[in-house]
């Protein structure tokens, strides 16, 4: 491709032509490129030092593990972990200096790693390589950068999963004579037993402080918040019914700007799953 044609390409098209899911840059220090390596069943984090003629290191992650990370990114579970991590950095900065919301270690004696979590402003992707040439990279980015990477991975990896599925099905049929014994049969009554703990749902009234900007998903809005009375991080979800109540008083756009960093009294249905809390707001005020 001629140089002038290359220069006219958009940033997205240049990354597509490189075969990248995405890339995050800083003005100085390091940048990282995330590239699918489907032929070896991996995703590569390529950390490169700025102005070093490509000097850096690579960290590889198995595709199924990266797929789980993308699930957490797109479902905003990772965002909630990052908000909880930020609170810990404020309350106990000495013991929470490095990002821990997602950690991947690989290499001999876990000599390489990628961590994703809370940074000074937004999200921090951190890479490291131990050994004679110790290297350590910090690359800040926005949560939306992670979402874009995750969405591209889902599109690109679909072909890999389809091929892997075909191989599993084909090879699962090679043992044509299965000798199923009574011990292999499910015990009567157990096959339908639900042993998973169901989410706990209960109505709450709470004074919550909105911690960061609202994100919109269709007719709903969500924001990371802090329940000041119960002293816990929560995700506040304003569904269509709550939005209607709010817009009787002021436009939703103005509401989302006004309450970032401020306290708000809400009535909500609380859903607790593990250590995470979601407040589905159904009303405002006392």
Secondary structure, 3 states (H helix, E strand, C coil): CCHHHHHHCCHHHHHHHHCEEEEECCCCCEEEEEEEEHHHCEEEEEEEECCCCCCEEEEEEEHHHHHHHHHHHHCCHHHHHHHHHHHHHHHCHHHCCCCCCEEEEECHHHCEEEEEEECCCCEEEEEEECCCCCEEEEEEECHHHHHHHHHHHHHHHHHHHHHHHHHHHHHHCCCCCCCCCHHHCCCCCCCCCCCCCCCEEEEEEEEEEECCCCEEECCEEEEEEEECCCCEEEEEEECHHHHHHHHCCCCHHHHHHHCCCCEEEEEEEEEEECCEEEEEEEEECC
